[in-house]
Amino acid sequence: MKYSILFFLTILIFSCTKEIDKPQSRNRIEKPEVGFFAPDFSMLSLDGKKISLSDITSDIIVLNFWFTGCPPCIEELPHLKALQENNNPEKLRVILLAADSQKNVERFINNLYRAPLVALDIDDAAKKYHVEKFPETFILNKKRIIIDKYEGYQAWSSPQLNKYFQSLFAQ
């Protein structure tokens, strides 16, 4: 009896150790919420280049979903342009992802907001990110983890948000 209990405990200990030692799954969970990997997608720049989110190498990505018929989106564009212009593209990259036709976007942009990457949502990224209200903005880190999400208009060039981005660069 004593040996059977000892045998059982030995089996139990070794089976637990093996379970712990199993390699973790390398599947990346992609979910459009803070703390999860950002879903990858393709976009079309206004100069006709197809780009994937995974192609962007900046430390921080500001991914803004907008469209030309959205007054808060339009009001926020100069702030997003200033945010990009005031930061090194290697550190921060603003992507204005338009849920609109190329013709509408080109006519609207008219070279005013070319500092950030203006692109067309050709891969249903708005659906992948479950965008329900425009504008909606996701902040991604270098590992492409969503670290913050903003719904509605933001004054991106404000001192408070400037401090926020500086704190992200320091991490």
BELHUHU-V54005 format. One record per residue. RES is the residue in one small letter. OMEGA is omega as a letter, one per 20 degrees, with the letter a starting at -180 (* if undefined). D_FIRST is the distance of its C-alpha to the first C-alpha in Angstrom with 2 decimals. Layout:
res=RES omega=OMEGA d_first=D_FIRST
res=RES omega=OMEGA d_first=D_FIRST
//
This chain:
res=m omega=a d_first=0.00
res=k omega=a d_first=3.81
res=y omega=r d_first=5.41
res=s omega=r d_first=5.14
res=i omega=r d_first=6.38
res=l omega=r d_first=8.67
res=f omega=r d_first=9.81
res=f omega=r d_first=10.60
res=l omega=r d_first=12.48
res=t omega=r d_first=14.27
res=i omega=a d_first=15.44
res=l omega=a d_first=16.57
res=i omega=a d_first=18.49
res=f omega=r d_first=20.18
res=s omega=r d_first=21.16
res=c omega=r d_first=22.73
res=t omega=r d_first=24.56
res=k omega=r d_first=25.93
res=e omega=r d_first=27.13
res=i omega=a d_first=28.95
res=d omega=a d_first=30.44
res=k omega=r d_first=31.96
res=p omega=r d_first=35.73
res=q omega=r d_first=37.41
res=s omega=r d_first=39.74
res=r omega=r d_first=43.28
res=n omega=r d_first=44.89
res=r omega=r d_first=47.41
res=i omega=r d_first=47.50
res=e omega=a d_first=51.16
res=k omega=a d_first=52.08
res=p omega=r d_first=55.35
res=e omega=r d_first=53.95
res=v omega=r d_first=53.82
res=g omega=r d_first=50.82
res=f omega=r d_first=50.57
res=f omega=r d_first=52.12
res=a omega=r d_first=55.67
res=p omega=r d_first=56.20
res=d omega=r d_first=58.35
res=f omega=r d_first=61.63
res=s omega=r d_first=64.99
res=m omega=r d_first=68.30
res=l omega=r d_first=71.89
res=s omega=a d_first=74.03
res=l omega=r d_first=77.64
res=d omega=r d_first=78.79
res=g omega=a d_first=76.84
res=k omega=r d_first=73.80
res=k omega=a d_first=70.38
res=i omega=r d_first=67.82
res=s omega=r d_first=64.11
res=l omega=a d_first=62.53
res=s omega=r d_first=60.29
res=d omega=a d_first=63.53
res=i omega=a d_first=64.36
res=t omega=a d_first=63.24
res=s omega=r d_first=64.27
res=d omega=a d_first=61.87
res=i omega=r d_first=62.54
res=i omega=r d_first=63.73
res=v omega=a d_first=65.56
res=l omega=a d_first=65.33
res=n omega=r d_first=67.94
res=f omega=a d_first=68.40
res=w omega=r d_first=71.97
res=f omega=a d_first=74.89
res=t omega=a d_first=78.66
res=g omega=a d_first=79.20
res=c omega=a d_first=76.98
res=p omega=r d_first=79.03
res=p omega=r d_first=76.12
res=c omega=a d_first=75.10
res=i omega=r d_first=78.66
res=e omega=a d_first=78.90
res=e omega=a d_first=75.79
res=l omega=r d_first=76.90
res=p omega=r d_first=79.12
res=h omega=r d_first=76.24
res=l omega=r d_first=73.91
res=k omega=r d_first=76.66
res=a omega=r d_first=77.12
res=l omega=r d_first=73.38
res=q omega=a d_first=73.39
res=e omega=a d_first=76.64
res=n omega=a d_first=75.46
res=n omega=r d_first=72.28
res=n omega=a d_first=71.63
res=p omega=r d_first=70.46
res=e omega=r d_first=67.77
res=k omega=a d_first=66.28
res=l omega=r d_first=67.08
res=r omega=r d_first=68.14
res=v omega=r d_first=69.48
res=i omega=r d_first=69.24
res=l omega=a d_first=71.40
res=l omega=a d_first=69.96
res=a omega=r d_first=72.55
res=a omega=a d_first=71.67
res=d omega=r d_first=75.25
res=s omega=r d_first=77.52
res=q omega=a d_first=78.65
res=k omega=r d_first=82.26
res=n omega=a d_first=81.66
res=v omega=a d_first=79.68
res=e omega=r d_first=82.24
res=r omega=a d_first=85.12
res=f omega=a d_first=83.43
res=i omega=r d_first=82.17
res=n omega=r d_first=85.51
res=n omega=a d_first=84.39
res=l omega=a d_first=83.74
res=y omega=a d_first=79.99
res=r omega=r d_first=79.36
res=a omega=r d_first=77.64
res=p omega=r d_first=74.20
res=l omega=r d_first=72.98
res=v omega=a d_first=74.37
res=a omega=r d_first=72.63
res=l omega=r d_first=72.35
res=d omega=a d_first=69.14
res=i omega=a d_first=69.04
res=d omega=a d_first=65.28
res=d omega=r d_first=64.77
res=a omega=r d_first=63.22
res=a omega=r d_first=64.30
res=k omega=r d_first=62.09
res=k omega=a d_first=59.15
res=y omega=r d_first=59.50
res=h omega=r d_first=60.08
res=v omega=a d_first=63.42
res=e omega=a d_first=64.89
res=k omega=r d_first=67.57
res=f omega=i d_first=70.00
res=p omega=r d_first=70.06
res=e omega=a d_first=66.37
res=t omega=r d_first=65.19
res=f omega=r d_first=61.89
res=i omega=a d_first=61.32
res=l omega=r d_first=59.11
res=n omega=a d_first=57.89
res=k omega=r d_first=57.88
res=k omega=a d_first=54.44
res=r omega=r d_first=55.98
res=i omega=r d_first=53.85
res=i omega=a d_first=55.78
res=i omega=r d_first=56.18
res=d omega=r d_first=58.70
res=k omega=r d_first=60.58
res=y omega=r d_first=63.99
res=e omega=r d_first=65.66
res=g omega=a d_first=69.41
res=y omega=r d_first=72.14
res=q omega=r d_first=71.35
res=a omega=a d_first=73.85
res=w omega=a d_first=72.03
res=s omega=a d_first=74.57
res=s omega=r d_first=74.20
res=p omega=a d_first=73.38
res=q omega=r d_first=70.10
res=l omega=r d_first=68.85
res=n omega=r d_first=70.22
res=k omega=r d_first=68.05
res=y omega=a d_first=65.06
res=f omega=r d_first=65.58
res=q omega=r d_first=66.19
res=s omega=r d_first=62.83
res=l omega=r d_first=61.21
res=f omega=a d_first=62.93
res=a omega=a d_first=61.64
res=q omega=* d_first=57.96
//
